[in-house]
């Protein structure tokens, strides 16, 4: 047996050092995450109870709750995704399947990448002037949702593009060779095959909406009251409404640290659920696509 095989040679010193550094970096990342989670929950878990989750702040009753902020967050997420998903997916389909490669496509892709790098506070200033003042929506949930639409469009568009590019070219040529129309091929073959990537982009967009504060402070305001009637639920869209992250900032500015950590703990749970949902849906669509 030949003992001079490359597999039998001793590892060089720098290989061992680099391997150790890689494992240390991974361990540091995991420990950092565990440390943040432990500290936030340790400081905020004592505040979280049923009253905290189902009531609104009231000086008269002496209560502090985030039910209004949770409702406002759901409003912003739902309206933003409702508007941005068809636009983002449609833009990606056009860029990937219809537009001819050239200067126009390059400009659109460059613009999309540039939008994704603009600080959120600039989106907030633009949304406040454009949607709030020019369109006279003022401080409202709708103004915040329209502003968030501009922020998450690049994320949905780019994820959908990459998902469509990952679909093998033979799927396209095979379907078109059988006489199907291009739109029928996109609707019945490409989109189902790319659905895991599209769903991932949408859920990541939801995560960004839930965690955003700067842009929403300039656009949706900081209202926290719950609507009292069914009509009030509809009218709430055109009224100021602070999300959980906005309320978290306000609590910190007022030195209400326990309440702030309680909100932070709820946000972490929501983000954790979003990540689990992303993995579950991605695996489910992968299985359905393969089968």
C-alpha positions in Angstrom: 0.0 0.0 0.0 1.4 3.4 -1.0 1.8 5.5 2.1 2.8 8.6 0.1 -0.8 9.4 -0.7 -1.9 13.0 -0.2 -4.5 11.9 2.3 -1.8 10.5 4.6 0.4 13.6 4.7 0.5 15.7 7.8 -1.6 18.8 7.7 0.4 22.0 7.5 0.4 24.4 10.5 -1.6 27.1 8.7 -4.3 24.6 7.7 -4.8 23.8 11.4 -4.8 27.5 12.3 -7.3 28.4 9.7 -9.6 25.5 10.6 -9.5 26.6 14.3 -10.3 30.3 13.3 -13.2 29.1 11.2 -14.7 27.1 14.1 -14.0 29.9 16.5 -15.8 32.4 14.2 -18.8 30.1 13.9 -18.9 29.5 17.7 -18.6 33.3 18.3 -21.6 34.0 16.0 -23.7 31.4 17.8 -22.7 32.6 21.2 -23.4 36.2 20.2 -26.9 35.3 19.1 -27.6 33.3 22.3 -26.2 36.1 24.4 -28.5 38.7 22.8 -31.5 36.4 23.0 -30.8 35.6 26.7 -30.3 39.2 27.7 -33.4 40.5 25.9 -35.6 37.8 27.3 -34.1 38.1 30.8 -34.9 41.8 30.9 -38.3 41.7 29.1 -40.0 38.4 30.0 -41.2 39.8 33.3 -43.3 42.4 31.5 -45.0 40.1 29.0 -48.4 38.9 30.1 -51.9 38.7 28.6 -52.6 42.3 29.6 -49.4 43.5 27.9 -50.4 41.8 24.6 -54.1 42.7 24.6 -54.4 46.2 25.9 -53.3 49.7 25.0 -51.5 52.3 27.2 -53.9 54.1 29.5 -53.0 56.6 32.2 -56.4 56.4 33.8 -56.4 52.6 34.1 -52.7 52.5 34.8 -52.0 49.9 32.0 -49.4 49.5 29.4 -50.1 47.3 26.4 -49.0 46.9 22.8 -52.2 45.5 21.2 -52.6 48.7 19.2 -49.0 48.5 18.0 -49.4 44.9 17.0 -52.5 45.7 15.0 -50.7 48.6 13.3 -47.8 46.3 12.4 -50.1 43.8 10.9 -51.8 46.6 8.9 -48.5 47.8 7.5 -47.3 44.3 6.7 -50.5 43.3 4.9 -50.9 46.5 2.8 -47.2 46.5 1.9 -47.1 42.9 0.8 -50.4 43.3 -1.0 -48.9 46.1 -3.2 -45.3 45.1 -3.5 -45.6 41.4 -4.3 -47.4 41.6 -7.7 -45.2 44.6 -8.7 -42.0 42.9 -7.6 -42.8 39.5 -9.1 -44.1 41.1 -12.3 -41.0 43.2 -12.7 -38.8 40.1 -12.2 -40.7 38.2 -14.8 -40.4 41.0 -17.3 -36.6 41.4 -16.7 -35.9 37.7 -16.8 -38.3 36.4 -19.4 -39.4 39.2 -21.7 -36.8 42.0 -21.8 -33.9 41.6 -24.1 -30.4 41.9 -22.5 -29.1 45.3 -23.1 -28.7 48.8 -21.7 -32.3 49.1 -20.5 -32.1 45.9 -18.4 -28.8 46.9 -17.0 -30.1 50.3 -16.0 -33.2 48.8 -14.3 -31.1 46.2 -12.4 -28.6 48.9 -11.3 -31.5 51.1 -10.1 -32.9 48.2 -8.2 -29.6 47.4 -6.5 -29.2 51.1 -5.7 -32.6 51.3 -4.1 -31.8 48.4 -1.8 -28.8 50.3 -0.5 -30.5 53.6 0.3 -30.8 54.3 4.1 -34.3 53.8 5.4 -34.5 57.3 6.9 -34.2 58.8 3.3 -37.2 56.6 2.3 -39.0 58.0 5.3 -38.3 61.6 4.3 -39.4 60.9 0.7 -42.5 59.1 1.8 -43.5 61.9 4.2 -43.2 64.6 1.4 -44.5 62.5 -1.5 -47.3 60.4 0.0 -48.0 62.5 3.1 -48.0 66.0 1.7 -48.3 65.8 -2.1 -51.0 63.1 -2.0 -52.4 64.5 1.3 -52.3 61.2 3.1 -50.6 62.9 6.1 -49.3 60.7 8.9 -51.2 57.4 8.3 -50.7 53.7 8.1 -51.3 53.9 4.4 -48.4 56.4 4.0 -46.1 54.1 5.9 -47.2 51.1 3.9 -46.6 52.9 0.6 -43.2 54.0 1.8 -42.3 50.4 2.9 -43.4 49.2 -0.5 -40.6 51.2 -2.1 -38.2 49.8 0.4 -39.0 46.1 -0.1 -39.6 46.1 -3.9 -35.9 45.6 -4.6 -35.7 42.6 -2.2 -38.7 40.9 -3.8 -37.7 41.7 -7.3 -34.1 40.4 -6.9 -35.1 37.3 -5.1 -37.7 36.5 -7.7 -35.1 37.1 -10.5 -32.6 34.7 -8.9 -35.4 32.1 -8.4 -36.4 32.3 -12.0 -32.8 32.1 -13.2 -32.3 28.9 -11.1 -35.0 27.1 -13.2 -33.3 25.0 -15.9 -33.5 26.3 -19.4 -34.8 23.0 -20.7 -38.1 23.7 -18.9 -38.6 26.7 -21.1 -37.5 25.2 -24.4 -39.4 22.0 -23.7 -42.7 23.8 -23.0 -42.4 26.2 -25.9 -41.4 23.3 -28.2 -44.7 21.6 -27.3 -46.6 24.6 -28.6 -47.6 26.4 -25.4 -47.7 30.2 -25.2 -44.9 32.0 -23.3 -47.3 33.2 -20.6 -48.8 29.7 -20.1 -45.3 28.4 -19.7 -44.4 31.1 -17.1 -47.6 30.6 -15.2 -47.7 26.8 -15.1 -44.0 25.8 -15.1 -41.6 28.6 -14.2 -43.5 30.2 -11.3 -44.3 26.9 -9.5 -40.6 25.8 -9.9 -39.4 29.2 -8.7 -41.9 29.4 -5.9 -39.5 28.5 -3.0 -37.3 31.5 -3.9 -40.2 33.8 -4.4 -41.8 32.8 -1.0 -38.4 33.3 0.7 -38.1 36.8 -0.7 -41.6 37.8 0.4 -41.1 36.5 3.9 -37.7 38.2 4.2 -39.5 41.4 3.1 -42.0 40.8 5.9 -39.1 40.5 8.3 -37.7 43.9 7.1 -41.1 45.5 7.5 -41.5 44.2 11.0 -38.1 45.4 12.0 -38.2 48.9 10.4 -38.6 52.0 12.5 -36.9 55.1 11.0 -39.0 55.3 7.8 -42.2 54.6 9.7 -41.6 57.3 12.3 -41.7 59.9 9.5 -44.7 58.4 7.7 -47.1 56.4 9.9 -46.7 58.3 13.1 -46.9 56.9 16.6 -50.6 56.3 17.3 -51.4 53.3 19.5 -55.2 53.4 20.0 -57.4 50.4 19.1 -60.4 51.0 16.9 -63.7 50.5 18.7 -66.0 49.6 15.8 -65.9 47.6 12.6 -65.9 50.8 10.6 -63.0 52.0 12.7 -60.9 49.1 11.5 -61.3 50.4 7.9 -60.7 54.0 8.9 -57.6 53.0 10.8 -55.7 52.8 7.5 -55.9 56.5 7.1 -55.0 57.3 10.7 -51.6 57.5 12.4 -50.4 54.2 13.7 -47.1 53.3 15.4 -45.7 49.8 14.9 -44.0 47.8 17.6 -40.5 49.1 16.6 -41.7 52.7 16.8 -43.2 52.1 20.2 -39.9 50.4 21.3 -38.0 53.6 20.3 -40.5 55.8 22.2 -40.2 53.6 25.3 -36.4 53.9 25.2 -36.6 57.7 24.8 -38.9 57.9 27.9 -36.6 55.6 29.9 -39.3 52.9 30.0 -36.7 50.2 29.7 -38.7 47.2 31.0 -41.5 47.9 28.5 -38.9 48.4 25.8 -37.3 45.0 26.5 -40.7 43.4 26.6 -41.5 44.7 23.1 -38.0 43.6 21.9 -38.7 40.1 23.2 -42.0 40.0 21.3 -40.3 41.2 18.2 -37.6 38.5 18.5 -40.3 35.8 18.8 -42.0 37.2 15.6 -38.7 37.2 13.7 -38.0 33.6 14.9 -41.5 32.5 13.7 -40.9 34.2 10.3 -37.6 32.4 9.9 -39.2 29.0 10.7 -42.0 29.8 8.3 -39.5 30.6 5.6 -37.7 27.2 6.0 -41.0 25.3 6.2 -42.5 26.9 3.1 -39.3 26.5 1.1 -39.0 22.8 1.9 -42.7 22.3 1.2 -42.5 23.9 -2.2 -39.3 22.1 -3.0 -41.0 18.8 -2.2 -44.1 19.7 -4.3 -41.9 20.8 -7.2 -39.9 17.6 -7.2 -43.0 15.4 -6.9 
